[in-house]
């Protein structure tokens, strides 16, 4: 069976302008979104797209995160700012070290953390947004209950 690198296939598709196919990425926002998706593919495949098979690039899709993707043109700080504005800045804790996140269907979420002064606290909420770096998740610095897969 004939296979080419995914990068070569994408390049061929994106350069078909004037051949009856719509070309993605002709304006700034579309180009930024396309670049994000290509970078996300490289991240997911752990290599450059020139090293990824066009035929088999998605062989592990059943294990990937499902749902829609969004472009945040001004970065993730816009998401945090919008959330803080909606639910109140007093519900955000910056500079704190989280030790555990416990979820219970009936009681919601309990987050245990240590603040900048070294005082320990618990915060109860209906939901929590977790933005831990992958390295922290891998080291299991934060205890999750129930455990993450």
C-alpha positions, 0 to 999 in steps of 0.5 A, a space after each residue: 500500500 502506498 503511503 505518504 507523510 501527513 505533512 505532504 498530504 496536508 501541503 498538497 491539499 492546502 495548495 489546491 487553490 483554484 482547483 475547485 477546493 476551498 483553501 483553508 487559512 486564507 485569513 489570519 484567524 483561519 490560518 491561526 486555527 489551522 496552525 493550532 490544529 497542526 501543532 496539536 497533531 504534532 503534540 499528539 503524535 509526539 513528532 513532526 507531521 513529516 514523520 507521521 503516516 497519512 494513512 495511520 495518523 489517527 490509529 489511537 483516536 479512540 483514546 483521545 479527548 473528545 468534543 469540540 476545539 476552540 481557538 482563544 486568539 488572545 490566549 488562555 488568560 481570556 478564559 480565566 478572566 471571563 470565568 473570574 468576571 462571571 463567578 467572582 474574582 474571590 473564587 479564584 486562588 492564585 499562588 496556591 499549591 493544590 494537594 487534592 481534588 475530591 469529587 462526589 456526585 452528591 456533594 460536588 468538588 472539594 479542593 485542598 490547598 496551601 496558600 502563599 502564607 503556608 495556611 491550609 484550606 479547603 474550598 467546596 464548589 460545584 465544579 473546578 477547572 484544573 489547569 495543571 501541567 502534564 508533568 505535574 499530573 504524571 508525577 501525581 503531585 495532586 491526589 485526585 479522588 476518584 483517581 484519574 486514568 
